Amino acid sequence: ELGAAEPTIVAKAHLSDGIEEITVYSPVIARSAQAGQFVRVLPRPDGELIPLTLADWDEKAGTITLVIQGVGVSSNEMNAMQVGDAFTGIAGPLGQPSRLHRYEPGTTVVFTAGGLGLPPVHPIMREHLRLGNHVTLISGFRSANLMFWDGEDERVGKLQAEFGDQLDVVYATNDGSFGVKGFVTAPLQEMLEANKAGQGRTVAEVIAIGPPMMMRAVSDLTQPYGVPTVASLNSIMVDATGMCGACMVPVTVDGKLVRKHACIDGPEIDAHAIDWDKFLPRFNLFRKQELEARAKHGM
Ligand code: FES
C-alpha cells in the first residue's frame, strides 16, 4: 500500500528514442478519468506545468500512465525521474472527454496516430471498441525502430487479442521500414476511395492525433469526402490553464470565426472547422522558443 498522497512513480518503461512511459500513483484521477482527458503535471516545485494526455489508467491499482517525449527542459527532467520519485503535483482529469457514438455495423472509426499520437489514441480507441464499434488504427512512425506498443503483451497487441476482428491495425512508416511506406494519409485515402466505389467498411469518423501538420493533412483529405473528423490538439498545449493563450485555435462556428482554447474546449476540436492557415504558422514560433530554452540549459 503506497498510501502516499504524493504522485509517486511506480513504474517506468523506455519506449523508444527519448520517449518514456511513466506510471504514477494517483488514485483520484484514476477513478474519474475518461477517454480523451489529460492531466497537468508539476514535476518539481519551481518547474513548469506540463499537460499530458492520459495514455491509460488502472482504477484498482490507483495509477495513471503517461507517455513523455523529452523535447524540452521540463519533459527531459521528467523523463530522468525514477521509480520511487514523486512529482510535486498532478491536477486532473482535465479537458472534455471524447464524444463517443455508437455506429452502425459495416462502418469503422479510423484513428490516425502519428508517433506520439498513439498514447492519447489508446484509451479513446478502447472506449469505441467497448461500445461495439469497429476500429481501424493507422499508426504512423518515422521509422520501425521508433515503434512501440506493438508487441503481443503491449497495449495495442492486447487490444488486438481482446477485440479480435473488431480492430484492424495498419502501420505506416515514412521510410518504409515497417508496414506501408509513407504517411498515415495513404491508407486512409485508400479506404475513402474504396468507400466511394461502394467497397469496404464505411469510414464513420476519423480521429487524428499527432503533429499538427499530420492532423491538417488528414483534415484536408477527409473534408471533400464529408467524413466527420476530429483533431485532438494535445500537442499544442503549453500550460493547460486557459491563461497562456498558446492553445488558441481559430474555429468557424455557425459561419463565424471564433477562438477556442484546446485546453478548455478540447483537446478534441472539429478538424474541418479549424482555420489551419491561420493556426499552423504559430508552431514554428513555439519550436524556436523551445530550442532557445534547451540551448540556454545546455541540452
Ligand atoms: Fe495555455 Fe491552453 S495551453 S491556455
Boltz pocket constraint, residues with backbone or C-beta under 6 A from the ligand:
constraints:
  - pocket:
      binder: B
      contacts: [[A, 236], [A, 237], [A, 238], [A, 239], [A, 240], [A, 241], [A, 242], [A, 243], [A, 244], [A, 245], [A, 246], [A, 247], [A, 248], [A, 261], [A, 262], [A, 263], [A, 264]]
      max_distance: 6.0
